[in-house]
Amino acid sequence: MRDYETVYIFDNQIPEERINEKLDRYHGLLTQAGAEITAIDHWGRRQLTYPIRKQASGYYVVAQFKSDTGQLPEYERLLKLDEELLRYLVVLHEGEPSAPMSIATRAPREDDDDGEEED
Amino acid sequence: MARPAKQCPFCESGIRAVNYKDENTLRRLVTEQGKLLPRRMTGMCARHQRQVGTSVKRARYLALLPYVKGYQD
């Protein structure tokens, strides 16, 4: 099991219920295989800094989960096939918060020492 | 002669991992055109500068930071 984090950028024109349905479908695929969704954070609509598929804004969702590696190719395939998902990014989760917080506002973390692989 | 060593802003605030979703912080670490600032400008330690590099690239892909400035503004 490893910690992952996915950022989804959905087409802004689709209604929120559709987005939730889609998220359920993606995450259903993962949980079926024994993964555990630890956090879902809806950032909501925001301006894109450059247009993607001629869209100026998108609906951002950040999800964090623990999963085995085996399930990921199929999960990513599902994301790739979705036309209404403008963009997605799946990365290993290193313990950053899911919100786009700045240094100034962030409280010091307690679990400072895990996830440490360097040295 | 020797300049006092600049302190790494991330180490100073006790942050281990740079967050690629934190565009406001990352914005301060790139030029006006959106290029990465060198370490001699940011005063960052090697490890955090490395993390900033990856973070900026991820943020660009997610349209949080521009690849090139000048699309809308």
N, CA and C atoms of all chains as a GROMACS GRO file, in nm:
protein
  576
    1MET      N    1   0.083  -0.121   0.000
    1MET     CA    2   0.000   0.000   0.000
    1MET      C    3   0.086   0.125   0.000
    2ARG      N    4   0.050   0.220  -0.083
    2ARG     CA    5   0.121   0.348  -0.083
    2ARG      C    6   0.017   0.459  -0.080
    3ASP      N    7   0.065   0.576  -0.038
    3ASP     CA    8  -0.024   0.692  -0.036
    3ASP      C    9  -0.017   0.765  -0.169
    4TYR      N   10  -0.133   0.791  -0.225
    4TYR     CA   11  -0.137   0.863  -0.352
    4TYR      C   12  -0.225   0.985  -0.337
    5GLU      N   13  -0.209   1.074  -0.433
    5GLU     CA   14  -0.293   1.191  -0.436
    5GLU      C   15  -0.325   1.220  -0.583
    6THR      N   16  -0.450   1.247  -0.610
    6THR     CA   17  -0.491   1.279  -0.746
    6THR      C   18  -0.555   1.417  -0.748
    7VAL      N   19  -0.515   1.496  -0.846
    7VAL     CA   20  -0.585   1.624  -0.869
    7VAL      C   21  -0.662   1.608  -0.999
    8TYR      N   22  -0.793   1.631  -0.993
    8TYR     CA   23  -0.876   1.625  -1.113
    8TYR      C   24  -0.913   1.766  -1.153
    9ILE      N   25  -0.912   1.794  -1.281
    9ILE     CA   26  -0.970   1.920  -1.330
    9ILE      C   27  -1.082   1.883  -1.426
   10PHE      N   28  -1.205   1.910  -1.385
   10PHE     CA   29  -1.320   1.877  -1.467
   10PHE      C   30  -1.362   1.995  -1.552
   11ASP      N   31  -1.429   1.962  -1.660
   11ASP     CA   32  -1.493   2.063  -1.744
   11ASP      C   33  -1.588   2.145  -1.657
   12ASN      N   34  -1.581   2.274  -1.675
   12ASN     CA   35  -1.660   2.363  -1.589
   12ASN      C   36  -1.810   2.357  -1.620
   13GLN      N   37  -1.844   2.309  -1.739
   13GLN     CA   38  -1.984   2.314  -1.777
   13GLN      C   39  -2.069   2.202  -1.720
   14ILE      N   40  -2.005   2.098  -1.668
   14ILE     CA   41  -2.086   1.987  -1.620
   14ILE      C   42  -2.131   2.012  -1.476
   15PRO      N   43  -2.254   1.971  -1.443
   15PRO     CA   44  -2.308   1.999  -1.310
   15PRO      C   45  -2.235   1.922  -1.200
   16GLU      N   46  -2.247   1.973  -1.079
   16GLU     CA   47  -2.172   1.917  -0.967
   16GLU      C   48  -2.210   1.771  -0.936
   17GLU      N   49  -2.338   1.740  -0.956
   17GLU     CA   50  -2.380   1.600  -0.927
   17GLU      C   51  -2.307   1.503  -1.020
   18ARG      N   52  -2.290   1.547  -1.146
   18ARG     CA   53  -2.220   1.462  -1.242
   18ARG      C   54  -2.077   1.438  -1.195
   19ILE      N   55  -2.016   1.543  -1.142
   19ILE     CA   56  -1.878   1.531  -1.094
   19ILE      C   57  -1.872   1.431  -0.980
   20ASN      N   58  -1.969   1.444  -0.886
   20ASN     CA   59  -1.970   1.350  -0.773
   20ASN      C   60  -1.991   1.207  -0.819
   21GLU      N   61  -2.079   1.190  -0.918
   21GLU     CA   62  -2.102   1.056  -0.974
   21GLU      C   63  -1.973   0.998  -1.030
   22LYS      N   64  -1.902   1.083  -1.105
   22LYS     CA   65  -1.778   1.038  -1.166
   22LYS      C   66  -1.676   1.000  -1.060
   23LEU      N   67  -1.666   1.085  -0.958
   23LEU     CA   68  -1.570   1.056  -0.851
   23LEU      C   69  -1.604   0.923  -0.784
   24ASP      N   70  -1.734   0.900  -0.763
   24ASP     CA   71  -1.775   0.773  -0.703
   24ASP      C   72  -1.732   0.656  -0.789
   25ARG      N   73  -1.746   0.675  -0.919
   25ARG     CA   74  -1.710   0.568  -1.010
   25ARG      C   75  -1.560   0.540  -1.006
   26TYR      N   76  -1.480   0.645  -1.012
   26TYR     CA   77  -1.334   0.626  -1.009
   26TYR      C   78  -1.292   0.561  -0.877
   27HIS      N   79  -1.345   0.618  -0.769
   27HIS     CA   80  -1.301   0.571  -0.638
   27HIS      C   81  -1.358   0.435  -0.606
   28GLY      N   82  -1.475   0.404  -0.665
   28GLY     CA   83  -1.532   0.271  -0.649
   28GLY      C   84  -1.438   0.166  -0.702
   29LEU      N   85  -1.379   0.197  -0.817
   29LEU     CA   86  -1.284   0.104  -0.879
   29LEU      C   87  -1.167   0.075  -0.786
   30LEU      N   88  -1.123   0.180  -0.717
   30LEU     CA   89  -1.009   0.165  -0.627
   30LEU      C   90  -1.048   0.090  -0.500
   31THR      N   91  -1.160   0.130  -0.441
   31THR     CA   92  -1.198   0.069  -0.313
   31THR      C   93  -1.234  -0.078  -0.332
   32GLN      N   94  -1.287  -0.113  -0.449
   32GLN     CA   95  -1.317  -0.253  -0.478
   32GLN      C   96  -1.193  -0.341  -0.462
   33ALA      N   97  -1.080  -0.283  -0.500
   33ALA     CA   98  -0.955  -0.358  -0.495
   33ALA      C   99  -0.884  -0.342  -0.361
   34GLY      N  100  -0.955  -0.287  -0.263
   34GLY     CA  101  -0.898  -0.280  -0.130
   34GLY      C  102  -0.833  -0.147  -0.096
   35ALA      N  103  -0.848  -0.048  -0.182
   35ALA     CA  104  -0.790   0.082  -0.152
   35ALA      C  105  -0.879   0.157  -0.055
   36GLU      N  106  -0.820   0.258   0.006
   36GLU     CA  107  -0.895   0.336   0.103
   36GLU      C  108  -0.883   0.484   0.069
   37ILE      N  109  -0.997   0.550   0.051
   37ILE     CA  110  -0.996   0.693   0.020
   37ILE      C  111  -0.983   0.768   0.152
   38THR      N  112  -0.879   0.849   0.166
   38THR     CA  113  -0.858   0.914   0.294
   38THR      C  114  -0.910   1.057   0.297
   39ALA      N  115  -0.913   1.124   0.182
   39ALA     CA  116  -0.964   1.261   0.181
   39ALA      C  117  -1.011   1.301   0.043
   40ILE      N  118  -1.120   1.374   0.038
   40ILE     CA  119  -1.164   1.436  -0.088
   40ILE      C  120  -1.186   1.582  -0.060
   41ASP      N  121  -1.123   1.666  -0.138
   41ASP     CA  122  -1.131   1.809  -0.115
   41ASP      C  123  -1.174   1.878  -0.244
   42HIS      N  124  -1.293   1.937  -0.241
   42HIS     CA  125  -1.340   2.011  -0.359
   42HIS      C  126  -1.292   2.155  -0.350
   43TRP      N  127  -1.206   2.194  -0.443
   43TRP     CA  128  -1.165   2.334  -0.446
   43TRP      C  129  -1.272   2.416  -0.517
   44GLY      N  130  -1.346   2.351  -0.603
   44GLY     CA  131  -1.450   2.421  -0.677
   44GLY      C  132  -1.396   2.484  -0.804
   45ARG      N  133  -1.474   2.576  -0.859
   45ARG     CA  134  -1.436   2.638  -0.986
   45ARG      C  135  -1.323   2.736  -0.967
   46ARG      N  136  -1.227   2.727  -1.054
   46ARG     CA  137  -1.124   2.830  -1.053
   46ARG      C  138  -1.075   2.859  -1.194
   47GLN      N  139  -1.015   2.976  -1.203
   47GLN     CA  140  -0.958   3.021  -1.328
   47GLN      C  141  -0.835   2.938  -1.360
   48LEU      N  142  -0.820   2.896  -1.486
   48LEU     CA  143  -0.697   2.830  -1.528
   48LEU      C  144  -0.599   2.939  -1.572
   49THR      N  145  -0.470   2.917  -1.549
   49THR     CA  146  -0.376   3.021  -1.590
   49THR      C  147  -0.354   3.023  -1.741
   50TYR      N  148  -0.388   2.914  -1.806
   50TYR     CA  149  -0.387   2.912  -1.953
   50TYR      C  150  -0.503   2.823  -1.996
   51PRO      N  151  -0.560   2.849  -2.114
   51PRO     CA  152  -0.676   2.768  -2.154
   51PRO      C  153  -0.639   2.622  -2.179
   52ILE      N  154  -0.726   2.532  -2.136
   52ILE     CA  155  -0.712   2.390  -2.168
   52ILE      C  156  -0.836   2.353  -2.248
   53ARG      N  157  -0.817   2.295  -2.365
   53ARG     CA  158  -0.928   2.264  -2.456
   53ARG      C  159  -1.024   2.383  -2.468
   54LYS      N  160  -0.965   2.500  -2.483
   54LYS     CA  161  -1.039   2.625  -2.504
   54LYS      C  162  -1.125   2.666  -2.386
   55GLN      N  163  -1.104   2.606  -2.271
   55GLN     CA  164  -1.180   2.644  -2.152
   55GLN      C  165  -1.093   2.735  -2.067
   56ALA      N  166  -1.155   2.837  -2.009
   56ALA     CA  167  -1.078   2.931  -1.928
   56ALA      C  168  -1.081   2.894  -1.779
   57SER      N  169  -1.177   2.810  -1.740
   57SER     CA  170  -1.182   2.771  -1.600
   57SER      C  171  -1.217   2.623  -1.588
   58GLY      N  172  -1.194   2.568  -1.469
   58GLY     CA  173  -1.220   2.427  -1.446
   58GLY      C  174  -1.262   2.403  -1.302
   59TYR      N  175  -1.313   2.282  -1.278
   59TYR     CA  176  -1.357   2.247  -1.143
   59TYR      C  177  -1.253   2.153  -1.084
   60TYR      N  178  -1.187   2.198  -0.976
   60TYR     CA  179  -1.076   2.122  -0.919
   60TYR      C  180  -1.122   2.035  -0.803
   61VAL      N  181  -1.076   1.910  -0.803
   61VAL     CA  182  -1.100   1.821  -0.689
   61VAL      C  183  -0.968   1.751  -0.655
   62VAL      N  184  -0.935   1.746  -0.526
   62VAL     CA  185  -0.816   1.674  -0.483
   62VAL      C  186  -0.859   1.555  -0.399
   63ALA      N  187  -0.809   1.437  -0.431
   63ALA     CA  188  -0.843   1.318  -0.354
   63ALA      C  189  -0.715   1.250  -0.308
   64GLN      N  190  -0.717   1.202  -0.185
   64GLN     CA  191  -0.602   1.127  -0.135
   64GLN      C  192  -0.647   0.986  -0.101
   65PHE      N  193  -0.563   0.889  -0.133
   65PHE     CA  194  -0.602   0.751  -0.104
   65PHE      C  195  -0.479   0.664  -0.084
   66LYS      N  196  -0.505   0.549  -0.018
   66LYS     CA  197  -0.402   0.446  -0.002
   66LYS      C  198  -0.441   0.333  -0.094
   67SER      N  199  -0.348   0.288  -0.175
   67SER     CA  200  -0.381   0.181  -0.268
   67SER      C  201  -0.261   0.095  -0.297
   68ASP      N  202  -0.288  -0.029  -0.342
   68ASP     CA  203  -0.182  -0.112  -0.396
   68ASP      C  204  -0.150  -0.062  -0.536
   69THR      N  205  -0.030  -0.092  -0.582
   69THR     CA  206   0.009  -0.040  -0.712
   69THR      C  207  -0.068  -0.105  -0.826
   70GLY      N  208  -0.115  -0.227  -0.805
   70GLY     CA  209  -0.175  -0.304  -0.914
   70GLY      C  210  -0.298  -0.242  -0.976
   71GLN      N  211  -0.372  -0.167  -0.897
   71GLN     CA  212  -0.498  -0.116  -0.944
   71GLN      C  213  -0.484   0.012  -1.025
   72LEU      N  214  -0.367   0.076  -1.014
   72LEU     CA  215  -0.354   0.210  -1.072
   72LEU      C  216  -0.365   0.216  -1.224
   73PRO      N  217  -0.304   0.123  -1.299
   73PRO     CA  218  -0.316   0.135  -1.445
   73PRO      C  219  -0.460   0.140  -1.492
   74GLU      N  220  -0.544   0.056  -1.431
   74GLU     CA  221  -0.683   0.053  -1.475
   74GLU      C  222  -0.756   0.182  -1.437
   75TYR      N  223  -0.722   0.231  -1.319
   75TYR     CA  224  -0.780   0.357  -1.271
   75TYR      C  225  -0.741   0.472  -1.364
   76GLU      N  226  -0.615   0.477  -1.399
   76GLU     CA  227  -0.568   0.585  -1.487
   76GLU      C  228  -0.627   0.573  -1.627
   77ARG      N  229  -0.650   0.449  -1.669
   77ARG     CA  230  -0.711   0.429  -1.800
   77ARG      C  231  -0.851   0.489  -1.802
   78LEU      N  232  -0.922   0.467  -1.693
   78LEU     CA  233  -1.057   0.521  -1.680
   78LEU      C  234  -1.054   0.674  -1.687
   79LEU      N  235  -0.956   0.733  -1.620
   79LEU     CA  236  -0.945   0.879  -1.620
   79LEU      C  237  -0.913   0.930  -1.760
   80LYS      N  238  -0.825   0.858  -1.827
   80LYS     CA  239  -0.782   0.900  -1.959
   80LYS      C  240  -0.896   0.900  -2.058
   81LEU      N  241  -0.989   0.806  -2.039
   81LEU     CA  242  -1.099   0.791  -2.134
   81LEU      C  243  -1.210   0.894  -2.111
   82ASP      N  244  -1.206   0.960  -1.997
   82ASP     CA  245  -1.314   1.052  -1.966
   82ASP      C  246  -1.293   1.187  -2.037
   83GLU      N  247  -1.386   1.216  -2.127
   83GLU     CA  248  -1.372   1.337  -2.209
   83GLU      C  249  -1.398   1.464  -2.128
   84GLU      N  250  -1.474   1.450  -2.021
   84GLU     CA  251  -1.510   1.570  -1.946
   84GLU      C  252  -1.410   1.604  -1.836
   85LEU      N  253  -1.310   1.520  -1.824
   85LEU     CA  254  -1.202   1.546  -1.730
   85LEU      C  255  -1.092   1.616  -1.811
   86LEU      N  256  -1.075   1.744  -1.786
   86LEU     CA  257  -0.979   1.820  -1.867
   86LEU      C  258  -0.837   1.770  -1.842
   87ARG      N  259  -0.808   1.741  -1.715
   87ARG     CA  260  -0.673   1.702  -1.680
   87ARG      C  261  -0.673   1.631  -1.546
   88TYR      N  262  -0.577   1.542  -1.526
   88TYR     CA  263  -0.563   1.481  -1.395
   88TYR      C  264  -0.416   1.460  -1.367
   89LEU      N  265  -0.381   1.451  -1.240
   89LEU     CA  266  -0.243   1.425  -1.201
   89LEU      C  267  -0.244   1.330  -1.082
   90VAL      N  268  -0.182   1.214  -1.099
   90VAL     CA  269  -0.171   1.118  -0.988
   90VAL      C  270  -0.027   1.119  -0.939
   91VAL      N  271  -0.004   1.153  -0.814
   91VAL     CA  272   0.133   1.154  -0.761
   91VAL      C  273   0.135   1.084  -0.626
   92LEU      N  274   0.256   1.045  -0.585
   92LEU     CA  275   0.272   0.992  -0.450
   92LEU      C  276   0.248   1.105  -0.352
   93HIS      N  277   0.178   1.075  -0.247
   93HIS     CA  278   0.142   1.177  -0.150
   93HIS      C  279   0.248   1.183  -0.040
   94GLU      N  280   0.310   1.299  -0.025
   94GLU     CA  281   0.422   1.313   0.070
   94GLU      C  282   0.379   1.380   0.199
   95GLY      N  283   0.252   1.389   0.222
   95GLY     CA  284   0.206   1.445   0.348
   95GLY      C  285   0.172   1.592   0.342
   96GLU      N  286   0.167   1.652   0.221
   96GLU     CA  287   0.123   1.790   0.214
   96GLU      C  288  -0.028   1.794   0.235
   97PRO      N  289  -0.080   1.907   0.281
   97PRO     CA  290  -0.224   1.918   0.296
   97PRO      C  291  -0.291   1.922   0.158
   98SER      N  292  -0.419   1.889   0.156
   98SER     CA  293  -0.487   1.884   0.026
   98SER      C  294  -0.526   2.022  -0.023
   99ALA      N  295  -0.533   2.119   0.068
   99ALA     CA  296  -0.576   2.252   0.028
   99ALA      C  297  -0.458   2.334  -0.024
  100PRO      N  298  -0.487   2.433  -0.108
  100PRO     CA  299  -0.378   2.516  -0.161
  100PRO      C  300  -0.334   2.621  -0.061
  101MET      N  301  -0.284   2.580   0.054
  101MET     CA  302  -0.252   2.676   0.160
  101MET      C  303  -0.114   2.735   0.141
  102SER      N  304  -0.093   2.850   0.194
  102SER     CA  305   0.038   2.912   0.184
  102SER      C  306   0.115   2.889   0.314
  103ILE      N  307   0.244   2.909   0.307
  103ILE     CA  308   0.331   2.884   0.423
  103ILE      C  309   0.283   2.962   0.544
  104ALA      N  310   0.247   3.087   0.517
  104ALA     CA  311   0.215   3.177   0.627
  104ALA      C  312   0.098   3.127   0.711
  105THR      N  313   0.001   3.068   0.645
  105THR     CA  314  -0.119   3.029   0.718
  105THR      C  315  -0.114   2.887   0.770
  106ARG      N  316  -0.012   2.813   0.726
  106ARG     CA  317  -0.011   2.672   0.762
  106ARG      C  318   0.042   2.649   0.903
  107ALA      N  319  -0.028   2.569   0.978
  107ALA     CA  320   0.018   2.533   1.112
  107ALA      C  321   0.130   2.431   1.100
  108PRO      N  322   0.228   2.433   1.190
  108PRO     CA  323   0.336   2.334   1.185
  108PRO      C  324   0.279   2.193   1.202
  109ARG      N  325   0.335   2.103   1.125
  109ARG     CA  326   0.281   1.967   1.130
  109ARG      C  327   0.340   1.890   1.246
  110GLU      N  328   0.261   1.796   1.298
  110GLU     CA  329   0.309   1.713   1.408
  110GLU      C  330   0.387   1.593   1.356
  111ASP      N  331   0.332   1.535   1.251
  111ASP     CA  332   0.390   1.409   1.198
  111ASP      C  333   0.510   1.438   1.110
  112ASP      N  334   0.596   1.527   1.157
  112ASP     CA  335   0.705   1.579   1.076
  112ASP      C  336   0.798   1.472   1.023
  113ASP      N  337   0.814   1.362   1.096
  113ASP     CA  338   0.923   1.275   1.060
  113ASP      C  339   0.888   1.153   0.978
  114ASP      N  340   0.758   1.135   0.946
  114ASP     CA  341   0.739   1.020   0.857
  114ASP      C  342   0.744   1.063   0.712
  115GLY      N  343   0.751   0.964   0.625
  115GLY     CA  344   0.764   0.992   0.484
  115GLY      C  345   0.904   1.043   0.448
  116GLU      N  346   0.996   1.020   0.536
  116GLU     CA  347   1.133   1.069   0.518
  116GLU      C  348   1.216   0.961   0.452
  117GLU      N  349   1.254   0.980   0.326
  117GLU     CA  350   1.331   0.876   0.263
  117GLU      C  351   1.475   0.916   0.232
  118GLU      N  352   1.499   1.047   0.234
  118GLU     CA  353   1.632   1.094   0.198
  118GLU      C  354   1.736   1.061   0.306
  119ASP      N  355   1.858   1.092   0.277
  119ASP     CA  356   1.976   1.073   0.361
  119ASP      C  357   2.012   0.926   0.379
  120MET      N  358   3.399   4.073   0.356
  120MET     CA  359   3.380   4.037   0.216
  120MET      C  360   3.265   3.937   0.201
  121ALA      N  361   3.275   3.831   0.278
  121ALA     CA  362   3.176   3.726   0.262
  121ALA      C  363   3.038   3.775   0.304
  122ARG      N  364   2.940   3.750   0.217
  122ARG     CA  365   2.804   3.788   0.252
  122ARG      C  366   2.747   3.691   0.354
  123PRO      N  367   2.663   3.739   0.441
  123PRO     CA  368   2.601   3.644   0.534
  123PRO      C  369   2.514   3.545   0.455
  124ALA      N  370   2.520   3.420   0.495
  124ALA     CA  371   2.445   3.318   0.423
  124ALA      C  372   2.295   3.342   0.439
  125LYS      N  373   2.224   3.334   0.327
  125LYS     CA  374   2.078   3.347   0.334
  125LYS      C  375   2.021   3.218   0.390
  126GLN      N  376   1.914   3.233   0.464
  126GLN     CA  377   1.851   3.113   0.518
  126GLN      C  378   1.742   3.064   0.425
  127CYS      N  379   1.732   2.934   0.415
  127CYS     CA  380   1.629   2.875   0.332
  127CYS      C  381   1.491   2.902   0.395
  128PRO      N  382   1.400   2.969   0.321
  128PRO     CA  383   1.271   3.004   0.380
  128PRO      C  384   1.189   2.883   0.423
  129PHE      N  385   1.207   2.771   0.355
  129PHE     CA  386   1.129   2.652   0.392
  129PHE      C  387   1.183   2.589   0.520
  130CYS      N  388   1.316   2.584   0.530
  130CYS     CA  389   1.375   2.528   0.652
  130CYS      C  390   1.338   2.614   0.772
  131GLU      N  391   1.342   2.747   0.749
  131GLU     CA  392   1.314   2.839   0.859
  131GLU      C  393   1.173   2.821   0.914
  132SER      N  394   1.079   2.796   0.822
  132SER     CA  395   0.942   2.781   0.872
  132SER      C  396   0.910   2.635   0.903
  133GLY      N  397   1.011   2.550   0.897
  133GLY     CA  398   0.994   2.413   0.943
  133GLY      C  399   0.909   2.326   0.852
  134ILE      N  400   0.916   2.354   0.722
  134ILE     CA  401   0.836   2.274   0.630
  134ILE      C  402   0.924   2.170   0.563
  135ARG      N  403   0.879   2.047   0.568
  135ARG     CA  404   0.957   1.939   0.512
  135ARG      C  405   0.937   1.926   0.361
  136ALA      N  406   0.810   1.918   0.323
  136ALA     CA  407   0.779   1.893   0.183
  136ALA      C  408   0.713   2.016   0.122
  137VAL      N  409   0.765   2.060   0.008
  137VAL     CA  410   0.705   2.173  -0.063
  137VAL      C  411   0.576   2.124  -0.129
  138ASN      N  412   0.473   2.206  -0.117
  138ASN     CA  413   0.342   2.166  -0.169
  138ASN      C  414   0.321   2.224  -0.309
  139TYR      N  415   0.300   2.136  -0.406
  139TYR     CA  416   0.285   2.186  -0.544
  139TYR      C  417   0.152   2.254  -0.566
  140LYS      N  418   0.058   2.241  -0.472
  140LYS     CA  419  -0.073   2.305  -0.488
  140LYS      C  420  -0.075   2.445  -0.428
  141ASP      N  421   0.037   2.481  -0.365
  141ASP     CA  422   0.043   2.610  -0.297
  141ASP      C  423   0.097   2.716  -0.393
  142GLU      N  424   0.010   2.764  -0.483
  142GLU     CA  425   0.058   2.850  -0.589
  142GLU      C  426   0.109   2.984  -0.540
  143ASN      N  427   0.054   3.033  -0.428
  143ASN     CA  428   0.098   3.165  -0.380
  143ASN      C  429   0.243   3.164  -0.337
  144THR      N  430   0.285   3.056  -0.271
  144THR     CA  431   0.424   3.045  -0.232
  144THR      C  432   0.512   3.024  -0.355
  145LEU      N  433   0.467   2.937  -0.445
  145LEU     CA  434   0.548   2.906  -0.562
  145LEU      C  435   0.566   3.029  -0.651
  146ARG      N  436   0.464   3.112  -0.657
  146ARG     CA  437   0.472   3.232  -0.738
  146ARG      C  438   0.588   3.323  -0.699
  147ARG      N  439   0.622   3.319  -0.571
  147ARG     CA  440   0.733   3.403  -0.525
  147ARG      C  441   0.868   3.345  -0.566
  148LEU      N  442   0.869   3.221  -0.610
  148LEU     CA  443   0.994   3.154  -0.642
  148LEU      C  444   1.019   3.145  -0.792
  149VAL      N  445   0.937   3.213  -0.870
  149VAL     CA  446   0.957   3.217  -1.015
  149VAL      C  447   0.965   3.363  -1.059
  150THR      N  448   1.022   3.384  -1.178
  150THR     CA  449   1.032   3.521  -1.229
  150THR      C  450   0.896   3.568  -1.277
  151GLU      N  451   0.892   3.691  -1.322
  151GLU     CA  452   0.766   3.746  -1.371
  151GLU      C  453   0.714   3.667  -1.492
  152GLN      N  454   0.807   3.615  -1.568
  152GLN     CA  455   0.765   3.534  -1.684
  152GLN      C  456   0.725   3.392  -1.643
  153GLY      N  457   0.748   3.360  -1.518
  153GLY     CA  458   0.713   3.226  -1.473
  153GLY      C  459   0.828   3.127  -1.479
  154LYS      N  460   0.951   3.177  -1.498
  154LYS     CA  461   1.066   3.086  -1.498
  154LYS      C  462   1.115   3.067  -1.354
  155LEU      N  463   1.173   2.953  -1.330
  155LEU     CA  464   1.226   2.926  -1.196
  155LEU      C  465   1.339   3.021  -1.160
  156LEU      N  466   1.341   3.071  -1.039
  156LEU     CA  467   1.451   3.154  -0.993
  156LEU      C  468   1.566   3.064  -0.950
  157PRO      N  469   1.691   3.109  -0.975
  157PRO     CA  470   1.805   3.028  -0.932
  157PRO      C  471   1.819   3.030  -0.781
  158ARG      N  472   1.894   2.936  -0.733
  158ARG     CA  473   1.910   2.919  -0.589
  158ARG      C  474   1.977   3.040  -0.526
  159ARG      N  475   2.065   3.108  -0.602
  159ARG     CA  476   2.133   3.224  -0.544
  159ARG      C  477   2.036   3.338  -0.519
  160MET      N  478   1.921   3.337  -0.588
  160MET     CA  479   1.820   3.440  -0.565
  160MET      C  480   1.725   3.399  -0.452
  161THR      N  481   1.689   3.273  -0.451
  161THR     CA  482   1.590   3.230  -0.353
  161THR      C  483   1.654   3.200  -0.218
  162GLY      N  484   1.785   3.173  -0.216
  162GLY     CA  485   1.854   3.142  -0.092
  162GLY      C  486   1.813   3.010  -0.032
  163MET      N  487   1.764   2.923  -0.118
  163MET     CA  488   1.709   2.798  -0.066
  163MET      C  489   1.817   2.691  -0.052
  164CYS      N  490   1.793   2.596   0.037
  164CYS     CA  491   1.884   2.483   0.048
  164CYS      C  492   1.861   2.390  -0.071
  165ALA      N  493   1.960   2.305  -0.099
  165ALA     CA  494   1.955   2.223  -0.221
  165ALA      C  495   1.830   2.138  -0.226
  166ARG      N  496   1.796   2.080  -0.112
  166ARG     CA  497   1.685   1.987  -0.112
  166ARG      C  498   1.553   2.057  -0.140
  167HIS      N  499   1.533   2.172  -0.078
  167HIS     CA  500   1.408   2.241  -0.102
  167HIS      C  501   1.401   2.302  -0.241
  168GLN      N  502   1.514   2.347  -0.292
  168GLN     CA  503   1.515   2.400  -0.429
  168GLN      C  504   1.475   2.290  -0.527
  169ARG      N  505   1.523   2.171  -0.502
  169ARG     CA  506   1.487   2.056  -0.587
  169ARG      C  507   1.337   2.034  -0.581
  170GLN      N  508   1.284   2.038  -0.460
  170GLN     CA  509   1.140   2.016  -0.444
  170GLN      C  510   1.060   2.126  -0.512
  171VAL      N  511   1.112   2.250  -0.502
  171VAL     CA  512   1.042   2.360  -0.567
  171VAL      C  513   1.037   2.338  -0.718
  172GLY      N  514   1.149   2.288  -0.774
  172GLY     CA  515   1.151   2.261  -0.918
  172GLY      C  516   1.039   2.168  -0.959
  173THR      N  517   1.029   2.055  -0.891
  173THR     CA  518   0.923   1.958  -0.923
  173THR      C  519   0.786   2.020  -0.901
  174SER      N  520   0.773   2.094  -0.790
  174SER     CA  521   0.642   2.150  -0.756
  174SER      C  522   0.595   2.249  -0.861
  175VAL      N  523   0.688   2.334  -0.908
  175VAL     CA  524   0.649   2.433  -1.009
  175VAL      C  525   0.605   2.362  -1.135
  176LYS      N  526   0.676   2.255  -1.172
  176LYS     CA  527   0.641   2.183  -1.294
  176LYS      C  528   0.504   2.117  -1.281
  177ARG      N  529   0.476   2.063  -1.164
  177ARG     CA  530   0.343   2.004  -1.143
  177ARG      C  531   0.237   2.112  -1.146
  178ALA      N  532   0.265   2.225  -1.081
  178ALA     CA  533   0.168   2.333  -1.077
  178ALA      C  534   0.139   2.386  -1.216
  179ARG      N  535   0.241   2.387  -1.303
  179ARG     CA  536   0.219   2.432  -1.440
  179ARG      C  537   0.125   2.337  -1.512
  180TYR      N  538   0.149   2.209  -1.495
  180TYR     CA  539   0.064   2.110  -1.562
  180TYR      C  540  -0.080   2.125  -1.518
  181LEU      N  541  -0.102   2.161  -1.392
  181LEU     CA  542  -0.237   2.175  -1.339
  181LEU      C  543  -0.295   2.315  -1.362
  182ALA      N  544  -0.228   2.394  -1.444
  182ALA     CA  545  -0.275   2.528  -1.477
  182ALA      C  546  -0.289   2.618  -1.354
  183LEU      N  547  -0.207   2.592  -1.252
  183LEU     CA  548  -0.204   2.681  -1.136
  183LEU      C  549  -0.100   2.790  -1.159
  184LEU      N  550   0.004   2.755  -1.235
  184LEU     CA  551   0.107   2.851  -1.274
  184LEU      C  552   0.115   2.849  -1.426
  185PRO      N  553   0.155   2.962  -1.485
  185PRO     CA  554   0.165   2.962  -1.632
  185PRO      C  555   0.295   2.897  -1.680
  186TYR      N  556   0.291   2.836  -1.797
  186TYR     CA  557   0.415   2.793  -1.862
  186TYR      C  558   0.485   2.918  -1.915
  187VAL      N  559   0.409   3.004  -1.983
  187VAL     CA  560   0.459   3.134  -2.028
  187VAL      C  561   0.356   3.238  -1.990
  188LYS      N  562   0.406   3.351  -1.949
  188LYS     CA  563   0.316   3.457  -1.908
  188LYS      C  564   0.259   3.525  -2.033
  189GLY      N  565   0.138   3.578  -2.022
  189GLY     CA  566   0.088   3.660  -2.131
  189GLY      C  567  -0.026   3.599  -2.210
  190TYR      N  568  -0.096   3.504  -2.153
  190TYR     CA  569  -0.213   3.452  -2.222
  190TYR      C  570  -0.332   3.544  -2.205
  191GLN      N  571  -0.371   3.564  -2.077
  191GLN     CA  572  -0.487   3.650  -2.051
  191GLN      C  573  -0.446   3.793  -2.020
  192ASP      N  574  -0.329   3.806  -1.951
  192ASP     CA  575  -0.296   3.942  -1.906
  192ASP      C  576  -0.177   3.999  -1.978
   0.00000   0.00000   0.00000
